[in-house]
Amino acid sequence: MNGIIVVNFEQGNVSFEIFNKINRLKEEFELLNVEIEVVYNNGTLAVIENGEIKTSIKKCDFVIYLDKDEYLAKLLTKVGYRLFPRADFIEICDDKMLTHLALSNNNIPMPKTYAGPLIYYSDKMKDFSFIDELEKKIGYPLVIKPVHGSLGKDIKFVNNRETFIEKFKEIAHLPLIFQEYVGAQYGRSVRVIIIDRQILGAYSRVNKMDFRSNFGPTASSEPFVLDDAFRALSLKIANLLDIEYAGIDFLFGEGGEPILCEINSNAFFSEFEKITKINVAGAFAAMIVNKVKKENKKE
């Protein structure tokens, strides 16, 4: 059996987390006698030519897709590659509004969320009347988030109208969401790792200097034991989205109950493995091999 790991060409060269993730996966697949090749996505791996999709990625049993380029993911899926995670799941998770939309009307606790207006000429923007409604329905403090992105980048905390306008202008050209601030436990969140709809484990991330638990050098991690509420909600989400691999992030409500924050389809696991002593890479690799074998038998 052979597989390919696709990683963003820039991130693959500079990110320790990605470098560690790739090496850990290669180690675990080697133990299963599976060959792994790493391919860097620079935007030229697939093309639609004369109406047909062509790709330079060689045939393989599976692709571990560590990029967030949903277009390449969909192109590869359409011509028959088996991706982990799936292209549709990557799309849902990489867009925070789509995440909340996909899980809405299912009794999933989540922050009150508005989709921001699309702004085409942010430098000429003068009408901020939409803030009136947000002040009535959400109030301050609230959070402005780009729908794409990770590690807390460009997320803005605002506690008055003047700050709202100032921070909004900085990222108004991006697709955004506006959310109520869930701050019962400041700078603390829980990440639950899911593999094949099952809970592998969890840990808590803490940042006493920032409301973003995973942002900057002041962030740290600690073990976390899931109670029944966290466990039940994690499994419900895992089943609703048919999660093969992801990290589900939760905030804490006023009573300590879980509130969905976001889902990362390509969650890093070096910190998780260090804190929990759970072999995420091994469980992920074993799941992929078993699924591919079963799917190939059906064919």
Backbone hydrogen bonds, N-H to C=O, Kabsch-Sander energy under -0.5 kcal/mol:
donor,donor_aa,acceptor,acceptor_aa,energy
3,G,35,E,-3.0
4,I,62,F,-1.9
5,I,37,E,-3.0
6,V,4,I,-0.6
6,V,64,I,-2.6
7,V,5,I,-0.5
7,V,39,V,-2.2
9,F,41,N,-2.0
12,G,8,N,-2.8
13,N,9,F,-0.5
13,N,10,E,-0.9
14,V,10,E,-0.9
14,V,11,Q,-0.6
15,S,11,Q,-2.6
16,F,14,V,-0.6
19,F,15,S,-2.3
20,N,16,F,-3.0
21,K,17,E,-2.4
22,I,18,I,-2.7
23,N,19,F,-2.1
24,R,20,N,-2.6
25,L,21,K,-2.4
26,K,22,I,-2.5
27,E,23,N,-2.3
28,E,24,R,-2.2
29,F,25,L,-2.7
30,E,26,K,-2.1
31,L,27,E,-1.4
32,L,28,E,-0.7
32,L,29,F,-0.7
33,N,30,E,-1.7
34,V,29,F,-2.5
35,E,1,M,-2.0
37,E,3,G,-1.9
39,V,5,I,-3.2
41,N,7,V,-2.9
41,N,39,V,-0.5
42,N,40,Y,-0.8
47,V,54,K,-2.8
49,E,47,V,-0.7
49,E,52,E,-3.1
52,E,49,E,-1.8
54,K,47,V,-3.0
56,S,45,L,-2.2
57,I,45,L,-0.6
61,D,2,N,-2.2
62,F,2,N,-0.8
63,V,82,R,-2.8
64,I,4,I,-2.8
65,Y,63,V,-0.8
65,Y,84,F,-2.1
66,L,6,V,-2.9
66,L,64,I,-1.0
70,E,68,K,-1.3
73,A,69,D,-1.8
74,K,70,E,-2.2
75,L,71,Y,-2.5
76,L,72,L,-2.8
77,T,73,A,-2.0
78,K,74,K,-2.4
79,V,75,L,-1.2
80,G,77,T,-1.7
81,Y,76,L,-2.4
83,L,81,Y,-0.8
84,F,63,V,-2.6
90,I,86,R,-2.2
91,E,87,A,-2.1
92,I,88,D,-1.8
93,C,89,F,-2.4
94,D,90,I,-2.5
95,D,91,E,-0.6
95,D,92,I,-0.5
96,K,94,D,-0.5
96,K,147,V,-2.3
99,T,95,D,-2.1
100,H,96,K,-1.9
101,L,97,M,-2.5
102,A,98,L,-2.8
103,L,99,T,-1.5
104,S,100,H,-0.7
104,S,101,L,-0.7
106,N,103,L,-0.7
114,Y,178,F,-2.8
116,G,176,L,-2.9
119,I,172,A,-0.5
120,Y,118,L,-0.5
124,K,121,Y,-1.7
125,M,122,S,-0.9
128,F,126,K,-0.8
131,I,128,F,-1.7
132,D,129,S,-1.5
133,E,129,S,-0.6
134,L,130,F,-1.4
135,E,131,I,-2.6
136,K,132,D,-1.5
137,K,133,E,-2.7
138,I,134,L,-2.8
139,G,134,L,-2.1
142,L,158,V,-2.3
143,V,179,Q,-3.1
144,I,156,K,-2.7
145,K,143,V,-0.5
145,K,177,I,-2.6
147,V,175,P,-2.4
153,K,150,S,-1.6
155,I,152,G,-1.5
156,K,144,I,-2.9
158,V,142,L,-2.6
158,V,156,K,-0.5
164,F,160,N,-2.3
165,I,161,R,-2.5
166,E,162,E,-2.0
167,K,163,T,-3.0
168,F,164,F,-2.9
169,K,165,I,-2.1
170,E,166,E,-0.9
171,I,167,K,-0.8
171,I,168,F,-1.0
172,A,168,F,-0.8
174,L,171,I,-2.1
177,I,145,K,-2.5
178,F,114,Y,-2.7
179,Q,143,V,-2.7
180,E,112,K,-1.8
181,Y,141,P,-1.2
182,V,180,E,-0.5
183,G,181,Y,-0.9
184,A,252,F,-0.7
188,R,185,Q,-1.5
189,S,205,R,-2.2
190,V,250,F,-2.3
191,R,203,Y,-2.8
192,V,190,V,-0.5
192,V,248,I,-2.7
193,I,191,R,-0.5
193,I,201,G,-2.3
194,I,192,V,-0.5
194,I,246,A,-2.9
195,I,198,Q,-2.6
196,D,244,E,-2.1
197,R,243,I,-2.0
198,Q,195,I,-1.5
200,L,193,I,-3.1
201,G,193,I,-1.0
203,Y,191,R,-1.9
204,S,222,E,-3.0
205,R,189,S,-2.5
206,V,220,S,-3.0
207,N,187,G,-2.6
208,K,218,T,-0.5
210,D,207,N,-0.8
213,S,211,F,-0.8
215,F,212,R,-1.6
216,G,214,N,-0.5
219,A,216,G,-1.4
220,S,206,V,-2.8
222,E,204,S,-2.4
224,F,202,A,-0.9
226,L,224,F,-0.6
231,R,227,D,-2.5
232,A,228,D,-2.8
233,L,229,A,-2.1
234,S,230,F,-2.2
235,L,231,R,-2.2
236,K,232,A,-2.0
237,I,233,L,-2.3
238,A,234,S,-2.5
239,N,235,L,-2.1
240,L,236,K,-2.4
241,L,237,I,-2.2
242,D,239,N,-0.5
243,I,238,A,-2.3
246,A,194,I,-1.7
247,G,264,N,-2.3
248,I,192,V,-2.9
248,I,246,A,-0.5
249,D,247,G,-0.5
249,D,262,E,-3.0
250,F,190,V,-2.9
251,L,259,I,-3.3
253,G,257,E,-3.1
256,G,253,G,-1.9
259,I,251,L,-2.1
260,L,109,P,-2.8
261,C,249,D,-3.0
262,E,249,D,-1.1
264,N,247,G,-2.9
265,S,263,I,-0.6
267,A,264,N,-1.0
273,E,269,F,-2.9
274,K,270,S,-1.9
275,I,271,E,-2.5
276,T,272,F,-2.9
277,K,273,E,-1.8
280,V,278,I,-1.5
283,A,279,N,-1.8
284,F,280,V,-2.8
285,A,281,A,-2.5
286,A,282,G,-2.4
287,M,283,A,-2.1
288,I,284,F,-2.1
289,V,285,A,-2.4
290,N,286,A,-2.4
291,K,287,M,-2.4
292,V,288,I,-2.7
293,K,289,V,-2.2
294,K,290,N,-2.0
295,E,291,K,-2.7
296,N,292,V,-2.4
297,K,293,K,-1.7
298,K,294,K,-1.5
299,E,295,E,-1.1
